[in-house]
Amino acid sequence: MGAIPAYPQRPGDPQRGYDTLLNRAALTCGLPYSAYVKAAGKARAGLVRDPGPQFPGRTGHNRQLPYMLSAHQAPGGVELVSTNCLGCHAATFDGRLIMGLGNAFLDMTQDPVVEIAATGSAVTGQAQRTQWRRWSERITRLSADLLTDTVGVNTADHLTLALTAQRDPKTLAWSDKPLLALPPQPALPVAIPPWWNLRKKHALFHSGEGRGDLGRHLLLANTTCTDSVAEVRAMDPWFVDIRAYLASLLPPKYPYAIDQALAERGYPVFQSNCKGCHGSYGEDWRYPNRVVAVGEVGTDPALARAAYNETDHLRSWFAQSFYGELAQLTPALGYVAPPLDGVWATAPYLHNDSVPTLAALLNSAARPAYWRARRTAAGAPIYDPEALGWVHDTLAEGKSAAMSWDERDQVYDSTGKGYGNGGHRFGDTLSAAERRALIEYLKTL
């Protein structure tokens, strides 16, 4: 518990890091590009011709791919298409694509094996077939570890455990038979934190366990298909640059009107009630990098308890591995109180995305036990600029009342293990006027 110390970081080139995120693929297996074009043309007409919103700087075939996919050449010359970091760590807001914004509507409820199988008929030639088989077999093995119970939450922590369980810590060679105990199913949900907070943070992950060289922790995300120390050592400089780029990111500005007089009244409310954990803001900002014990914050303890009590084997694996040369895993029985830069954009809230708005976070009586984000006729979520979060429907019952699997997957049910919406009741003692003023101040961060 308490403050997380700072650790020295290797200097990198932010511009190279940006280019790496856009144009290189950390996932070294994938679907052959020619098969992707065929499959995308059948399943989603026009996708290759019109890839949707893009970040500037994409090159080659990446300009024709959605921003969350990257094209790259495998050994032997086959061009592949793979997912990249931006599938989770970028999102659109009001039509604007924002780098580093966690994708709060990422759908990981669908079994990837179905779509993988559908692409097989588009693969031609022995070289392409070999690459497709490697990718499909690996993702199929991990399919259960990729699945969530609800649209929006992520399985990143669980997937890391599953990946390391299949690898020799010294060589990083993949083993079809698990070498360590696999994590229990189902996976606990995690929210995707905004990347722009990295410039202030001394550690990664919700319990602050990712300490030491942060580039090595970022590099760990590529373990799906990199099967040797030589491969990850060659990629290591990429992630030094990526960390440097992430440390240069600034939060987006609130895009709507702000009542400045009301925000000024909210400032002393923030200073008295929030500063101690979340820090101060402005040119002379201070951030305490504080882990708050589960007993103090009161939020759903399942994720912190699992990281603290059930990962001795992962910590041992990590310490023996290439990653542990410069970094370490040090979980705490609590959660890091994050910086609040751009907090208006990062709904839903808490480490498990269980609270749809900041207004509900500051008033625990207003938190729905069961809710579903409301969407436009085109399927886009609707932002609430007053409550700071997502317009939603409060439901009388949870997933059991859903009439279809698709409807069920859209329901957030806070009674599930790891999905609880309790705790963080620090706003309950504020008056309604104080909460309104505080929310207005938070729009300015």
C-alpha positions in Angstrom: 0.0 0.0 0.0 1.0 3.6 -0.2 3.2 5.4 -2.7 4.8 3.6 -5.7 8.4 4.7 -6.2 9.7 6.0 -9.5 12.0 3.8 -11.6 14.5 4.9 -14.2 13.2 4.5 -17.8 15.3 4.0 -20.9 15.1 7.0 -23.2 13.3 6.5 -26.5 12.2 8.4 -29.6 8.4 9.4 -29.4 8.1 9.8 -33.1 9.5 6.3 -33.8 7.1 5.0 -31.1 4.2 6.6 -32.9 5.2 5.1 -36.2 5.7 1.7 -34.6 2.1 1.7 -33.2 0.7 2.6 -36.6 2.9 0.5 -38.9 4.5 -2.3 -37.1 2.9 -5.5 -35.8 3.8 -6.8 -32.4 1.6 -9.8 -33.1 3.9 -11.7 -35.4 1.3 -14.2 -36.7 -1.9 -13.4 -38.6 -4.1 -13.8 -41.6 -2.5 -13.6 -45.0 -3.3 -10.2 -46.5 -4.7 -11.6 -49.7 -7.0 -13.9 -47.7 -8.0 -10.9 -45.6 -9.0 -8.9 -48.7 -11.1 -11.8 -49.9 -12.7 -12.5 -46.5 -13.4 -8.8 -45.8 -14.9 -8.3 -49.2 -17.4 -11.1 -48.6 -18.2 -10.3 -45.0 -18.0 -6.5 -44.9 -18.4 -5.0 -48.4 -16.1 -2.0 -48.9 -14.0 -2.4 -45.8 -10.7 -2.6 -47.6 -11.7 0.3 -49.9 -13.0 2.4 -47.1 -11.2 1.4 -43.9 -12.9 4.1 -41.8 -11.2 6.7 -39.5 -7.4 6.7 -39.6 -4.5 8.2 -37.7 -2.1 10.2 -39.9 1.1 8.4 -40.8 -0.1 5.0 -41.8 1.9 3.6 -44.7 1.7 0.9 -47.3 -1.3 -1.5 -47.0 -2.0 -0.1 -43.5 -3.6 2.9 -45.2 -6.3 0.5 -46.6 -6.8 -1.3 -43.2 -8.8 -0.2 -40.2 -6.6 1.5 -37.7 -6.7 -1.5 -35.3 -5.1 -3.8 -37.9 -1.6 -3.8 -39.3 0.0 -5.4 -42.3 3.5 -6.9 -42.0 5.7 -9.4 -43.7 6.4 -12.8 -42.1 9.7 -14.6 -42.6 9.4 -16.3 -45.9 7.7 -13.3 -47.5 4.0 -13.8 -46.8 2.3 -10.6 -46.0 0.0 -10.9 -42.9 -2.7 -8.8 -41.3 -2.7 -8.8 -37.5 -4.5 -6.9 -34.7 -2.4 -4.2 -33.1 -2.5 -2.3 -29.8 -5.0 0.3 -31.0 -7.9 -2.1 -31.0 -8.0 -1.7 -27.2 -6.1 1.6 -26.9 -7.9 3.9 -29.3 -11.5 4.8 -29.8 -13.8 7.3 -31.5 -15.6 10.0 -29.5 -18.3 12.0 -31.3 -16.8 11.0 -34.6 -13.2 11.9 -33.6 -10.6 9.2 -33.4 -8.6 9.6 -30.1 -5.2 8.0 -29.6 -4.9 6.3 -26.2 -8.6 6.4 -25.2 -9.6 3.0 -24.0 -12.2 1.3 -26.2 -15.1 1.2 -23.8 -17.2 -0.7 -26.4 -14.8 -3.3 -27.6 -16.7 -6.6 -28.1 -14.8 -9.6 -26.7 -17.9 -11.6 -26.1 -17.8 -13.4 -29.5 -15.8 -16.6 -29.9 -12.9 -15.7 -32.4 -12.8 -19.3 -33.6 -15.9 -18.8 -35.7 -14.4 -16.0 -37.7 -11.1 -17.7 -38.0 -12.6 -20.8 -39.4 -14.5 -18.7 -42.0 -11.3 -17.2 -43.3 -9.7 -20.6 -44.0 -11.4 -21.0 -47.4 -9.7 -17.7 -48.6 -6.2 -19.0 -48.0 -4.3 -20.3 -51.0 -0.9 -21.8 -51.4 1.3 -23.8 -49.0 3.2 -20.8 -47.6 0.0 -18.9 -46.8 -1.6 -22.0 -45.4 1.3 -22.5 -43.0 1.0 -19.0 -41.7 -2.8 -19.2 -41.4 -2.5 -22.5 -39.5 0.0 -21.1 -37.0 -2.2 -18.1 -36.3 -5.5 -20.0 -36.2 -4.1 -22.7 -33.9 -2.7 -20.2 -31.5 -5.8 -18.0 -31.3 -8.0 -21.2 -31.0 -6.0 -22.3 -28.1 -6.4 -19.0 -26.4 -10.1 -18.4 -27.4 -11.6 -19.1 -24.0 -9.1 -16.7 -22.4 -10.1 -13.9 -24.8 -13.8 -14.0 -24.0 -15.6 -11.6 -21.7 -19.1 -11.8 -20.3 -20.0 -8.2 -21.3 -19.3 -5.9 -24.2 -16.7 -3.2 -23.2 -14.6 -5.0 -20.5 -11.3 -6.7 -21.3 -9.5 -9.9 -20.3 -5.9 -8.5 -20.5 -4.8 -9.7 -17.1 -6.2 -13.1 -17.6 -4.8 -13.5 -21.1 -1.3 -12.7 -19.8 -1.5 -15.5 -17.3 -2.7 -17.9 -19.9 0.1 -17.0 -22.3 2.9 -17.3 -19.8 1.5 -20.6 -18.6 2.3 -22.0 -22.1 5.9 -20.7 -22.3 9.3 -21.7 -21.0 10.5 -18.7 -19.0 14.1 -19.0 -20.2 13.6 -19.6 -23.9 10.0 -18.3 -24.3 9.3 -21.3 -26.5 5.6 -22.2 -26.8 4.4 -25.4 -25.3 1.1 -27.0 -26.4 0.9 -28.5 -22.9 0.6 -25.8 -20.1 3.8 -25.6 -18.0 2.0 -23.7 -15.2 -1.5 -23.7 -13.8 -3.9 -22.0 -16.1 -5.9 -19.1 -14.7 -9.4 -20.0 -13.6 -12.4 -19.3 -15.8 -14.2 -17.1 -16.4 -11.8 -14.2 -16.7 -12.2 -11.3 -14.4 -13.1 -8.0 -16.2 -10.7 -5.1 -16.5 -11.2 -1.6 -17.8 -8.8 -0.2 -20.3 -7.0 2.9 -18.8 -6.2 5.9 -21.0 -2.6 5.9 -22.3 -2.1 9.6 -21.7 -1.9 8.9 -17.9 1.4 7.0 -18.4 3.3 10.3 -18.3 2.5 10.6 -14.6 2.5 6.9 -13.5 5.3 5.0 -11.9 3.8 1.6 -12.6 1.3 -0.1 -14.9 -1.9 -2.0 -14.3 -4.8 -1.4 -11.9 -3.0 -2.7 -8.8 0.3 -1.1 -9.8 2.1 -4.4 -10.2 4.0 -3.5 -13.4 7.1 -1.8 -12.0 10.6 -1.2 -13.2 11.2 -0.7 -16.9 7.8 0.0 -18.3 8.9 -0.8 -21.9 9.4 -4.4 -20.8 5.8 -4.6 -19.5 4.5 -3.1 -22.7 6.5 -5.7 -24.7 4.8 -8.5 -22.7 1.7 -7.7 -24.7 3.2 -9.4 -27.8 3.6 -12.8 -26.3 0.8 -14.5 -28.4 3.2 -15.5 -31.2 6.7 -14.4 -30.4 8.3 -17.8 -29.5 12.0 -17.0 -28.7 14.2 -14.6 -26.8 15.8 -13.5 -30.1 12.4 -12.3 -31.4 11.5 -10.2 -28.3 15.0 -8.9 -28.0 14.7 -7.5 -31.5 11.4 -5.9 -30.7 12.6 -4.5 -27.3 13.7 -1.1 -28.8 10.3 -0.7 -30.4 8.7 -0.6 -27.0 11.2 1.7 -25.5 10.1 4.1 -28.2 6.4 3.4 -27.7 6.8 4.1 -23.9 8.4 7.4 -24.8 5.6 8.3 -27.2 2.9 7.3 -24.6 4.7 9.5 -22.0 4.3 12.5 -24.5 0.6 12.0 -24.9 -1.7 14.7 -23.6 -5.4 14.2 -22.8 -8.1 15.5 -25.1 -9.9 18.7 -24.1 -13.5 18.6 -23.1 -15.4 19.4 -26.4 -18.5 21.0 -24.9 -19.3 24.2 -23.0 -18.0 24.6 -19.4 -19.6 26.8 -16.8 -16.3 28.4 -15.6 -17.9 30.0 -12.5 -19.3 26.6 -11.4 -16.0 24.9 -12.2 -14.3 27.4 -9.9 -16.7 26.5 -7.1 -15.8 22.8 -7.8 -12.1 23.4 -7.4 -12.1 23.6 -3.5 -14.4 20.6 -3.4 -11.8 18.6 -5.4 -8.9 19.9 -3.2 -10.6 18.8 0.0 -12.0 15.5 -1.2 -10.0 14.1 -4.1 -6.5 15.6 -4.2 -5.0 13.2 -1.6 -5.4 10.2 -3.9 -5.7 11.6 -7.4 -3.3 14.5 -7.2 -3.4 18.2 -8.2 -3.6 19.7 -11.7 -2.3 22.6 -13.6 1.3 23.7 -14.3 2.5 22.7 -10.9 0.7 19.3 -10.9 1.5 16.6 -8.4 0.5 13.0 -8.6 1.0 10.7 -5.5 1.1 7.4 -7.4 -0.8 5.9 -4.5 -2.1 2.4 -4.1 -5.3 2.5 -2.0 -6.1 -0.7 0.0 -9.2 -2.6 -1.0 -10.5 -2.1 2.5 -10.2 1.7 2.1 -11.5 2.1 -1.4 -14.2 -0.6 -1.1 -14.4 -1.4 -4.8 -14.8 -4.9 -6.1 -11.8 -6.8 -4.6 -11.7 -9.8 -6.9 -9.1 -8.4 -9.4 -6.7 -7.2 -6.7 -7.0 -10.4 -4.6 -6.3 -12.5 -7.7 -3.2 -10.5 -8.6 -2.0 -10.6 -5.0 -2.9 -14.1 -3.9 -2.9 -16.2 -7.1 0.0 -15.1 -9.2 3.1 -16.5 -7.4 3.9 -18.7 -10.4 3.5 -15.7 -12.8 5.9 -13.6 -10.7 8.4 -16.4 -10.6 8.1 -16.9 -14.4 8.5 -13.2 -15.0 11.6 -12.9 -12.8 13.3 -15.7 -14.7 12.4 -14.4 -18.1 13.8 -11.8 -20.5 11.2 -9.4 -19.2 12.4 -9.7 -15.6 15.9 -8.5 -16.5 14.7 -4.9 -16.2 11.3 -5.1 -14.7 9.4 -6.8 -11.9 5.8 -7.7 -10.9 4.9 -6.3 -7.4 1.1 -6.6 -6.9 -0.6 -4.9 -4.0 -3.8 -5.7 -2.3 -5.5 -2.6 -3.6 -5.9 -0.3 -6.6 -4.0 2.6 -7.9 -5.9 5.9 -7.7 -5.4 7.0 -11.3 -4.6 10.5 -12.5 -7.8 12.3 -13.6 -6.5 14.0 -16.8 -9.2 13.7 -19.4 -11.4 11.8 -16.9 -14.5 13.1 -18.7 -13.7 10.9 -21.7 -13.0 7.6 -19.9 -16.4 6.3 -18.8 -17.4 3.8 -17.6 -15.6 4.1 -14.3 -13.7 2.0 -11.8 -11.3 -0.8 -12.6 -14.0 -3.0 -14.0 -16.1 -0.4 -16.0 -19.0 -1.0 -13.6 -20.3 2.6 -13.2 -21.6 4.3 -16.4 -21.1 8.0 -15.4 -19.1 10.2 -13.1 -22.3 11.5 -11.5 -23.1 7.9 -10.4 -19.5 7.4 -9.2 -19.9 10.4 -6.9 -23.3 9.2 -5.6 -23.3 5.5 -4.9 -27.1 5.5 -4.5 -27.4 6.4 -8.2 -25.5 3.4 -9.5 -27.6 0.9 -11.4 -27.1 -2.8 -10.5 -28.1 -3.7 -14.1 -27.6 -1.3 -17.0 -27.2 -1.2 -20.8 -25.6 1.7 -22.8 -28.2 3.4 -25.0 -27.4 3.7 -28.7 -28.5 5.7 -31.7 -30.3 4.0 -34.6 -26.9 3.6 -36.2 -25.5 1.8 -33.2 -23.3 4.5 -31.7 -23.2 5.1 -27.9 -24.6 8.4 -26.7 -22.5 10.6 -24.4 -24.1 12.5 -21.5 -22.2 15.8 -21.1 -23.9 16.6 -17.8 -23.4 13.3 -16.0 -20.0 12.7 -17.8 -20.5 9.3 -19.1 -22.7 7.1 -21.2 -26.5 7.5 -21.5 -27.9 4.2 -20.3 -31.0 2.3 -19.5 -31.4 1.1 -15.9 -32.7 -2.5 -16.0 -34.9 -4.3 -13.4 -33.1 -7.6 -14.0 -29.7 -8.8 -15.1 -28.5 -11.0 -17.9 -31.0 -13.8 -17.1 -33.8 -11.6 -18.4 -32.3 -11.0 -21.8 -34.2 -12.3 -24.8 -31.1 -13.2 -26.9 -27.4 -13.7 -26.6 -26.7 -10.4 -28.3 -29.0 -8.6 -25.8 -27.4 -10.5 -22.9 -23.9 -9.4 -23.9 -24.9 -5.7 -23.8 -26.1 -5.9 -20.2 -23.7 -4.9 -17.4 -24.7 -7.1 -14.4 -22.9 -5.9 -11.3 -23.8 -9.0 -9.3 -21.3 -11.1 -11.3 -17.9 -12.0 -9.8 -15.5 -9.2 -10.4 -18.3 -6.9 -11.8 -19.3 -5.3 -8.6 -20.0 -1.5 -8.5 -19.6 -0.8 -4.8 -17.0 1.2 -3.0 -15.5 4.6 -3.8 -18.2 6.2 -1.7 -16.2 9.4 -1.1 -18.7 11.5 -2.9 -21.7 10.4 -0.9 -20.9 13.0 1.8 -21.1 15.8 -0.6 -24.3 17.8 -1.2 -25.9 17.8 -4.6 -24.6 21.3 -5.3 -21.1 20.2 -4.4 -21.3 17.2 -6.7 -22.5 19.4 -9.6 -19.6 21.8 -9.0 -17.1 19.0 -8.8 -18.3 17.5 -12.0 -17.9 20.8 -13.7 -14.4 21.2 -12.4 -13.5 17.7 -13.7 -14.5 18.8 -17.2 -11.5 21.1 -17.1 -8.8 18.4 -16.4 
